[in-house]
């Protein structure tokens, strides 16, 4: 039994009966063959496009996950700083470097002493700076080391023992007073 299109082509004289039987044989052969056909150009192009889309989707999902993780870390740091910040009071200007800029916080003598000894540290908190105790410093450093601005206690522990150059050895004999305020 032929399909209606083949019958119409035969009646119109556009195809011969031998061509129609040959087409039917080819179709049966393709259906019954055990060897899979080589994919056509359109199928190969569709498969390539699908693979590209899967890769693009995977990259977008990874970027979304990284962004969500970064947001979560910022929220954790914010919460740690809010819970542990030390109230600043006083009129002594305590100056420190934040990158290339010199910033100033006003503290009292007790807070200044704690900052110098490493019991307190300064962290970036939004557009401002906050003082936090040593216990909270380690939690913040684990999550976002870039938020740490000044930590005298951590700098002393983390500083590697280096060999002093000739100039450093000479100037080491001149001790800088602890109460130097700049």
ABEGO torsion letter per residue (X at the ends): XBBAAAAAAAAAGABBAAAAAAAAAAAAAAAABABBBBBBAAAAAAAAAAAAAAAAAAAAAAAAAAAAAAAAAAAAAAAAAAAABBBBBEABBBBBBBEABBBBBBBBAAAAAAAAAGABBBBBBEABBBBBBAAAAAAAAAABAAABABBAAAAAAABBBBBBBAAAAAAAABBBBAABBX
